[in-house]
């Protein structure tokens, strides 16, 4: 429950900052005659929306296991991560498309509107606030081992990147005049590409977990090494692993002396289970199938 409350607290702080930025960016964009700032405000709306997704799915993911969910509800957090990745990708495509359209318009001899100083000031404020909230959320994501919070942290940083592009474009237009207003859409293309990279990373991890992707090879090798270190246990094999939200599920077969009593075999299996839980967290699901070691082996 404490982990859930901490995730809620972090997400609510981010959502409050996002809501303030949405309002301020829209006002600055309209008063400062900046289409780039209005687009940046739309990006902040997507941030606020993903905060709501995290708040909704984290509550569900922390529900205990029940008759229909023997492994708990951790996958809902993975689903939230995937949805944030989809939202990021959609926002990036929109930014790139809008930037390309403006560059084409400029190349055909069109004149892009010159923004006001208030829009530039708002872009700078947005960069500072979003980087601060990114650092805070990212730190808490590592501390709480929350994939959804980590995804949301990168969404905060993507908004900071977007504001950097906006600031460069607006600043260039203010200093160089109408001739350099094209800097805004050029910067937005770069920002869009960076956001696409983050979105693909989140989607790859999220979809991989939803499709029961195994844990990384180095983690599986570590598991086998730990099991092999237990005396009286031989040849761990048929290892199956996956991620369920923020914890692991580990299943394997092991060989033990066929003359060992049932209690001894059970105690060894329990020792392995506790060893893995001490390493990967008490919520780790561990299933150990014991097989007799033949004399010839």
C-alpha positions as CSV (number, residue, x, y, z in Angstrom):
1,X,0.0,0.0,0.0
2,X,2.9,2.4,0.8
3,X,4.3,1.9,-2.7
4,X,0.9,2.7,-4.2
5,X,0.5,5.8,-2.2
6,X,4.0,7.0,-3.1
7,X,3.3,6.4,-6.8
8,X,0.1,8.4,-6.4
9,X,1.9,11.2,-4.7
10,X,4.5,11.5,-7.4
11,X,1.9,11.4,-10.2
12,X,-0.3,13.9,-8.6
13,X,2.6,16.4,-8.2
14,X,3.3,15.9,-11.9
15,X,-0.3,16.3,-12.9
16,X,-0.6,19.6,-11.0
17,X,2.5,21.0,-12.8
18,X,1.1,19.8,-16.1
19,X,-2.3,21.4,-15.5
20,X,-0.6,24.8,-14.6
21,X,1.6,24.6,-17.7
22,X,-1.3,23.8,-20.0
23,X,-3.2,26.9,-18.9
24,X,-0.1,29.2,-19.0
25,X,1.1,27.9,-22.4
26,X,-2.3,28.4,-24.1
27,X,-2.5,31.9,-22.7
28,X,1.1,32.7,-23.7
29,X,0.5,31.2,-27.2
30,X,-2.6,33.3,-27.8
31,X,-1.2,36.5,-26.3
32,X,2.2,36.1,-27.9
33,X,0.8,35.0,-31.3
34,X,2.8,31.8,-31.2
35,X,1.5,28.7,-32.9
36,X,4.5,26.8,-31.6
37,X,3.6,27.6,-28.0
38,X,0.0,26.5,-28.6
39,X,1.3,23.2,-30.1
40,X,3.5,22.9,-27.0
41,X,0.4,23.4,-24.8
42,X,-1.2,20.5,-26.7
43,X,1.8,18.4,-25.8
44,X,1.3,19.3,-22.2
45,X,-2.3,18.2,-22.4
46,X,-1.0,14.7,-23.5
47,X,1.2,14.7,-20.4
48,X,-1.7,15.5,-18.2
49,X,-3.7,12.7,-19.8
50,X,-1.0,10.2,-19.2
51,X,-0.9,11.2,-15.5
52,X,-4.5,10.2,-15.4
53,X,-3.8,6.9,-17.0
54,X,-1.1,6.1,-14.4
55,X,-3.4,7.1,-11.5
56,X,-6.1,4.8,-12.8
57,X,-4.0,1.8,-13.7
58,X,-1.6,1.8,-10.7
59,X,-4.6,1.5,-8.3
60,X,-5.7,-1.6,-10.3
61,X,-2.2,-3.1,-10.5
62,X,-1.9,-3.1,-6.7
63,X,-5.0,-5.1,-6.1
64,X,-4.2,-8.5,-4.5
65,X,-4.6,-11.7,-6.5
66,X,-8.1,-13.1,-6.8
67,X,-10.0,-16.0,-8.4
68,X,-9.6,-14.6,-11.9
69,X,-6.0,-13.3,-11.4
70,X,-3.8,-15.9,-9.8
71,X,-0.7,-13.9,-10.5
72,X,-2.1,-10.6,-9.3
73,X,-2.9,-7.5,-11.4
74,X,0.7,-6.3,-12.1
75,X,0.2,-6.4,-15.8
76,X,-2.1,-3.4,-15.6
77,X,0.9,-1.3,-14.8
78,X,2.6,-2.7,-17.9
79,X,-0.5,-1.8,-19.9
80,X,-0.3,1.7,-18.6
81,X,3.4,1.9,-19.7
82,X,2.4,0.7,-23.2
83,X,-0.5,3.2,-23.4
84,X,1.9,6.0,-22.5
85,X,4.3,4.8,-25.2
86,X,1.4,5.0,-27.7
87,X,0.5,8.5,-26.6
88,X,4.1,9.6,-26.9
89,X,4.4,8.2,-30.4
90,X,1.1,9.8,-31.5
91,X,2.3,13.2,-30.1
92,X,5.6,12.8,-31.9
93,X,4.0,12.1,-35.2
94,X,1.8,15.1,-34.8
95,X,4.8,17.4,-34.0
96,X,6.8,16.1,-37.0
97,X,3.8,16.4,-39.4
98,X,3.1,20.0,-38.2
99,X,6.8,20.9,-38.5
100,X,7.1,19.5,-42.0
101,X,4.0,21.4,-43.1
102,X,5.4,24.7,-41.8
103,X,8.8,24.1,-43.5
104,X,7.0,23.3,-46.8
105,X,4.9,26.5,-46.4
106,X,8.1,28.5,-45.8
107,X,9.9,26.9,-48.7
108,X,7.1,27.9,-51.0
109,X,7.6,31.6,-50.1
110,X,5.1,31.7,-47.2
111,X,5.8,33.9,-44.2
112,X,5.5,32.3,-40.8
113,X,4.1,34.4,-38.0
114,X,6.7,36.1,-35.7
115,X,5.9,35.3,-32.0
116,X,6.1,37.6,-29.0
117,X,8.5,37.7,-26.1
118,X,5.9,36.3,-23.6
119,X,5.9,33.0,-25.6
120,X,9.7,32.7,-25.3
121,X,9.6,33.4,-21.6
122,X,6.9,30.7,-21.1
123,X,9.0,28.2,-23.1
124,X,12.0,28.8,-20.8
125,X,9.9,28.4,-17.7
126,X,8.4,25.2,-19.1
127,X,11.9,23.7,-19.8
128,X,12.9,24.4,-16.2
129,X,9.8,23.1,-14.6
130,X,9.6,19.9,-16.7
131,X,13.2,19.0,-16.2
132,X,12.7,19.4,-12.4
133,X,9.6,17.2,-12.4
134,X,11.4,14.7,-14.7
135,X,14.3,14.4,-12.3
136,X,11.9,13.9,-9.3
137,X,9.7,11.4,-11.1
138,X,12.6,9.4,-12.5
139,X,14.3,9.2,-9.1
140,X,11.1,8.0,-7.5
141,X,10.5,5.5,-10.4
142,X,13.9,3.9,-9.6
143,X,13.3,4.0,-5.9
144,X,9.8,2.4,-6.2
145,X,10.7,0.1,-9.2
146,X,7.7,1.4,-11.2
147,X,7.8,1.0,-15.0
148,X,4.7,3.3,-15.3
149,X,6.4,6.1,-13.3
150,X,9.6,5.7,-15.4
151,X,7.5,6.0,-18.6
152,X,5.7,9.0,-17.2
153,X,9.1,10.6,-16.3
154,X,10.2,10.3,-19.9
155,X,6.9,11.9,-20.9
156,X,7.8,14.9,-18.7
157,X,11.2,15.1,-20.3
158,X,9.7,14.8,-23.8
159,X,7.7,17.9,-23.0
160,X,10.9,19.7,-21.9
161,X,12.5,18.7,-25.3
162,X,9.4,20.1,-27.0
163,X,9.8,23.3,-25.1
164,X,13.5,23.5,-26.1
165,X,12.5,23.3,-29.7
166,X,9.8,25.9,-29.1
167,X,12.3,28.2,-27.3
168,X,14.9,27.9,-30.1
169,X,12.3,28.7,-32.8
170,X,10.7,31.6,-30.9
171,X,14.2,32.9,-29.9
172,X,15.4,32.7,-33.5
173,X,12.4,34.5,-34.8
174,X,12.7,37.2,-32.2
175,X,16.4,37.8,-32.9
176,X,16.6,37.2,-36.7
177,X,13.1,38.4,-37.7
178,X,10.8,36.7,-40.2
179,X,13.7,35.3,-42.1
180,X,14.5,32.9,-39.3
181,X,11.0,31.9,-38.2
182,X,11.6,28.6,-40.0
183,X,13.9,27.6,-37.0
184,X,10.7,26.8,-35.1
185,X,9.5,23.9,-37.3
186,X,13.0,22.7,-37.9
187,X,13.6,22.3,-34.2
188,X,10.2,20.6,-33.8
189,X,11.3,17.9,-36.3
190,X,14.4,17.2,-34.1
191,X,12.2,17.1,-31.0
192,X,9.7,14.8,-32.6
193,X,12.5,12.4,-33.6
194,X,13.7,12.3,-30.0
195,X,10.2,11.6,-28.7
196,X,9.8,8.8,-31.2
197,X,12.9,7.2,-29.9
198,X,11.6,7.3,-26.3
199,X,8.2,6.0,-27.4
200,X,9.6,3.1,-29.3
201,X,11.7,2.1,-26.2
202,X,8.6,2.2,-24.0
203,X,6.5,0.3,-26.5
204,X,9.2,-2.4,-27.0
205,X,9.4,-3.0,-23.2
206,X,5.6,-2.8,-22.6
207,X,4.6,-5.0,-25.5
208,X,7.4,-7.4,-24.7
209,X,6.1,-7.9,-21.1
210,X,2.5,-8.2,-22.3
211,X,3.6,-10.9,-24.7
212,X,5.3,-12.8,-21.9
213,X,8.8,-11.9,-22.9
214,X,11.5,-13.7,-20.9
215,X,13.7,-11.7,-18.5
216,X,17.1,-10.5,-19.9
217,X,19.7,-13.2,-20.4
218,X,22.0,-11.7,-17.7
219,X,19.1,-12.0,-15.1
220,X,18.4,-15.6,-16.1
221,X,22.2,-16.5,-15.9
222,X,22.2,-14.9,-12.4
223,X,19.2,-17.0,-11.3
224,X,20.9,-20.2,-12.5
225,X,24.2,-19.3,-10.7
226,X,22.3,-18.6,-7.5
227,X,20.5,-21.9,-7.7
228,X,23.7,-23.9,-8.5
229,X,25.2,-22.4,-5.3
230,X,22.7,-24.3,-3.1
231,X,24.3,-27.5,-1.8
232,X,22.6,-30.7,-2.9
233,X,20.9,-29.1,-5.9
234,X,22.0,-30.1,-9.4
235,X,21.4,-29.0,-13.0
236,X,18.6,-26.4,-12.8
237,X,16.9,-26.6,-16.1
238,X,13.6,-25.7,-18.0
239,X,13.9,-22.2,-16.6
240,X,10.9,-20.0,-17.5
241,X,10.8,-16.3,-16.5
242,X,8.7,-13.3,-17.1
243,X,7.8,-9.9,-15.7
244,X,4.5,-9.2,-14.0
245,X,4.3,-5.5,-13.4
246,X,7.1,-4.6,-11.1
247,X,8.0,-8.2,-10.0
248,X,9.3,-11.4,-11.5
249,X,7.9,-14.8,-12.1
250,X,10.4,-17.7,-12.0
251,X,9.8,-21.3,-12.7
252,X,12.3,-24.1,-13.0
253,X,13.2,-27.8,-12.6
254,X,16.0,-29.0,-10.4
255,X,17.7,-32.4,-9.7
256,X,18.2,-33.8,-6.1
257,X,19.4,-37.0,-4.6
258,X,16.6,-39.6,-5.1
259,X,17.2,-41.0,-1.6
260,X,16.4,-37.6,0.0
261,X,13.3,-37.5,2.2
262,X,10.3,-35.5,1.1
263,X,10.9,-33.0,3.9
264,X,14.5,-32.5,2.9
265,X,13.6,-31.9,-0.7
266,X,10.9,-29.5,0.4
267,X,13.3,-27.6,2.6
268,X,15.8,-27.3,-0.3
269,X,13.1,-26.0,-2.6
270,X,12.0,-23.5,0.0
271,X,15.6,-22.4,0.4
272,X,15.9,-21.7,-3.3
273,X,12.6,-19.8,-3.2
274,X,13.7,-17.6,-0.4
275,X,17.1,-17.0,-1.9
276,X,15.5,-15.7,-5.1
277,X,12.9,-13.6,-3.2
278,X,15.7,-12.0,-1.1
279,X,17.4,-11.0,-4.4
280,X,14.4,-9.9,-6.5
281,X,11.8,-9.0,-3.9
282,X,9.3,-10.8,-1.7
283,X,6.6,-10.5,-4.3
284,X,8.6,-12.7,-6.7
285,X,6.6,-15.7,-7.8
286,X,8.9,-18.8,-7.6
287,X,7.9,-22.4,-8.6
288,X,10.5,-25.2,-8.2
289,X,9.8,-28.7,-9.5
290,X,12.0,-31.3,-7.9
291,X,13.2,-34.4,-9.9
292,X,15.2,-37.3,-8.6
293,X,18.9,-37.5,-9.5
294,X,19.6,-41.0,-11.0
295,X,22.6,-42.9,-9.8
296,X,24.1,-42.9,-13.3
297,X,23.9,-39.1,-13.4
